[in-house]
């Protein structure tokens, strides 16, 4: 018999976005621009129910993120339950709010790993990009992570304003004893999309950053692994977004909306169920939101006849919507997309703007006031 | 970490966790933001790596459990490979 629908595997990765509240105001934040209107948060009991249902479906990785997850004072309870259920627990944090006492409590609760985000290697740039004074604190937090024996994954979001400091960024990660360093080129959604003209690096900057990264890799060997997450705008190749819509990632937003990725809520004409009304099993297997872009059946040209369709699955639906106003279009970063010129133009414009001072084009910081202003 | 010998006592590496997953019907190795699905023999070797048993004892146990012989080269090769991936470590 011909198989018409793809086999649906388990949601291996459960990302719990515990809150949109955050002490930082990063200009590349992937939280929705209208986060300030979404103040509703699931209770501790809701989260524990979600964790149990996820584990029954076969989820093994649990990411606890936000916003800043440490602003929830039930984080330790949630971690303890996740650990007891058999998840590998990952805390994705800016470090703001982590004290020695909380680090100890999280360790005792069974937290497996902390991913600490940095904005840059220098105090001035870190504080400027996150719009707060946090660099000294983050350095202290890195020390706490090491002393609790957690493997340390350091994450630095890369863009035009910090990409030329990449040598110093890698040196900092080595000094702080990171086992893994993720140099994640900015993905242009939400706040980063608003600030795209100021954040997109030039081709030359990228090439240089890759050379510097390769030199460090050769020097460090196995001591520290460096992941350089390539920027899709520059490569002409779409990414296999979240490894395929509804294939392994399940995100639960602070208010309980279940999403195939953390930005999918922006897509028009699609409703996503809430964990308050539905079980994760119903959501994962039966909801329209999770089934709409599963596999390749939704594709049109040029994707439908492309020999790469099973490899990249047409790229990212949110990016198709943001750039081509059509969530079923080929991801415009693809050279085969009829909208690819928009991406080329954006990178070229960035090259021109890069020669001018930043003050001419102010960055929009992610904060509640800007969020309310932009979501009217 | 010293070179691998039959007297080495491998254990699951720091930051990694080995567990049986009924939904996937296999052992998996979990690490920060990732997972490796282990095939049957890899799972059988890894679950015996408790930091106390020596490689020789693990080989012996596997040969008894599965009524097999001559597993030593395969086990050594796997443990060596797993150490490169940081899945296993010993002192």
Interface residues (C-beta under 8 A of the other chain):
Chain A: X10 X12 X57 X58 X60 X61 X63 X86 X88 X90 X112 X113 X115 X149 X150 X151 X153 X179 X180
Chain B: X14 X15 X17 X19 X21 X23 X24 X28 X30 X31 X32 X33 X34 X35
